Amino acid sequence: MTPETSVPVYGSPNMRYVYVALIVLFTAAVLLFKFQNLTSVTVSLLGMSATLPVSTLLILVYVLGMVTGSALFGLVRSWIRGATRPR
């Protein structure tokens, strides 16, 4: 932190442009992926079905994997903590 302000300083001021450029490139790649995968697929589970574009389905599966993966990681970590806790 600088003495005159209480705002932390993270690298040079020019890094902001690098971060903005990375965000723009990532967004462009996601949009390109979205528009190149507009073909619809039907997913069925237990008598229910949904028709979605491939790109939407992949993004939903990715987000669901992130949520369930982090929850599973936290559960296993708490089991290990509980198993190694001294009595």
N, C-alpha and C positions, 0 to 999 in steps of 0.2 A: 504494500500500500504506500502511496505517496503521502508525505507529511501534509500537503495542502488540502488533500481530499481524502475521504475515507473509501474511495473506490479502488478496488484492486486493479493493478496494471498487468495485462496478459500480453507480453510480447510487443512487437512494434505496431504502430497504428496502421501500417500497410497490410497487416494480416487480416484485417476486416475484409479487404477486397478478395483475398484468397478464399476466405470462408464463404463469401457471397458467391464467388465463382464456383466453388464446390457444390453449394446448394443448387445453383442454377443447372449445373451439369447433371447432378443426381435427379433433379426434377425432370429435366429433358429426357434422361434415360428411362425414367418410369413412364412418362407420357408416350414415348416411342414404343415401349413394350406394350402399353395399354392399347394403342391404336393398331399395332400389328397383330394383336391377338383378340380380334373381335368375334371370332367363331364361337358359337354357343355350344355348350355341352349340357347334358342332363345328368344330374347326380341323384341317385335313389338310395334311400335308407329306410328300412322298416315300413315300407308301403308309401312313404312320402317321397316326393321328387321335386327338384328345383332345376330350372334351366337358367344358366348363367353364362356370361362370356368367360372364356378360358382365363383371361387376365384377372378378372374379378375373383374367380374361384382360387387362383393361385395366391393372390394377395390375402384373401380370407384365411386360407390354410396356413400361410406364413405367419399371420398375426395370431391365429389360434395356437400355432406351435410355439411362438414366443411366450404367450401367456401360460400355457400348460407346462412348458419347459421350465420357466422360472418358478412356477409353483412347485413342481416336482423337485427342483434343485433345493428350494427352501425346506421342503418336507424332509428330504434325505439329510440335509445339513442339521436339522433339528433332531432327527433320529440319532445321528452320530454324536451330537452334543450330549444328548440324553444318555447314550450308551457309555460315553467316556467320562461322565460327571462323577466325581468322587462321592462316595456314600457317607 
